[in-house]
Amino acid sequence: MAQYYGVFYGYREYPKVAVVGRLVGVLGRLDRVPHAYDVFRDSAADAYGAMITFTDQSIYVIAEVWQQKAVIQLSYDGQTYQDELEIDPDKDFGAMIRNFAGRGFRIKNKDAGSIARYQVLAFR
C-alpha cells in the first residue's frame, strides 16, 4: 500500500500518521480515489469577498489555515452558503476535511486585523 506524504507549509510539524489516517478515512467512505483537484492558496481578508469557484463540482474539500483562525462558508450551488465553519490552526492540525458536493467557497479572518493564510483543495 502506497503512503501519502503531503507537504505542510506551516510553522510547525505534525506526525504524518495522523494526516494519513484522516485522508484514508475520507477515501474509505467515498469508495474511490479522486485524481483531479483544484488548489486555492491566499491570505484571507477581514470580510467575505466574492465566491471562489471550483472548476467542477467537488467530491470532498480539505481546507487548512496557518497562524490565525479563519471562517469558511461552502456553497452547494454557487448562490447560497452553508453555516460558517471555523478553522483554528491550534486544533485539528489546522485542517477541515468534508465530504462536500459543491461549487465553491468564501473565506474570511475570524478576528479582524489578523492575517490567516489558507489552502483549500477541492477534489473532483
N, C-alpha and C positions, 0 to 999 in steps of 0.2 A: 504494500500500500504506500503510495507516494504521500509525503508530508507537505503541508503548505507552510511556507515561511514567509510571512508578509513583512513589509518594511514599515517600521514605526518611526515617524518623523518627530516624535515628541521630545520632551526634555528629560525623560526618564525611561528606563527599560522595564518591561514586564516579562514574566515567563511566557515563552511562546506556546507552551502546552495549553494554557487557558484559552488563548485566542483560537488555536486549532480546534479545541473541543467545542467552542461555541459555533464555529463555522461548520464543523461536521454535523452538529445537531440541526442546524438550519437546513443543510443539504439533505439530511436524512428525512426530514419532514417533507421536502419537495420531491423526493424520489428521482431527482435528476440533477445533473451538474450543468449550470449555465456556462456558456462560453463567451458571451458578449457582455460588455458592461460600459457604462459611462462613468467618468471620474470628474468631479467638480471640486476645485480647491480655491479657497479665497479667505478673506477675513470678513467676519460678519459686521454689519452696520448696527446702529442703535435702534433703527426702526425697520419694519419689514419693507422690502423693496418689491420689485416685480417677481413673479414666479419664475423659477429656474426650471426649464422643461427638460425632460428626458428625451432621448432620440426615439424611443419606442416605449411601450408600456413595460414597466418593471415587473420582475418576479419577486425580488426582495431588495431591501435597501440597507446598507451599512453606513452609518454616519459617525464620524469621530471628531472630537474637538480637543484642542490643546490650550493650556494656560488659563483660560477663562471659561465660565459657563455660557452656554448658548441655548436658545429655544428654537425648535424647528416645527414647522407645520407641513404635513404631507397632503397632497391633493390627488384624489382618485380620478377626477375628470378635467382638471385644469381650470375649474370655475370655483369650486368650494374647497374648504380646507378642513382637516381633522382638528381636534383639540391640540393645544400646544404640548410638546414633549420636551422636557428639559434634559440636557446632556451636560453632565458635570465631569470635568477631567479627573477629579479625585475619587470618582465612584465608577464601578463597572468598566474599568480600563478606559474611561472617557469615550465609550462607544455605545451605539444603539444598533441592534440588528432587528429588522422587522420583515416578516412575510408581507409584502405590500404590492398589490397590482395597481399601480398608479401612473400618473403623468408628470408629476413634478413636485417641487417643494419651495418653501421660502424659509429664511433663517434670520435671526437677529441675536444680538448680545442679550444675555439675561440681565446684566447690570449696565446701565448707560455709562459710556465713557471707557469701558473695558474693551479690549480687542480679543475676540475669540477667533482663532484660526480654525478652520474646519476642512474636512474632506468627506465628500459623500460619494459612495459607489452605488450605482443603480444597475443591478444585474437583470438581464432580459433573456 
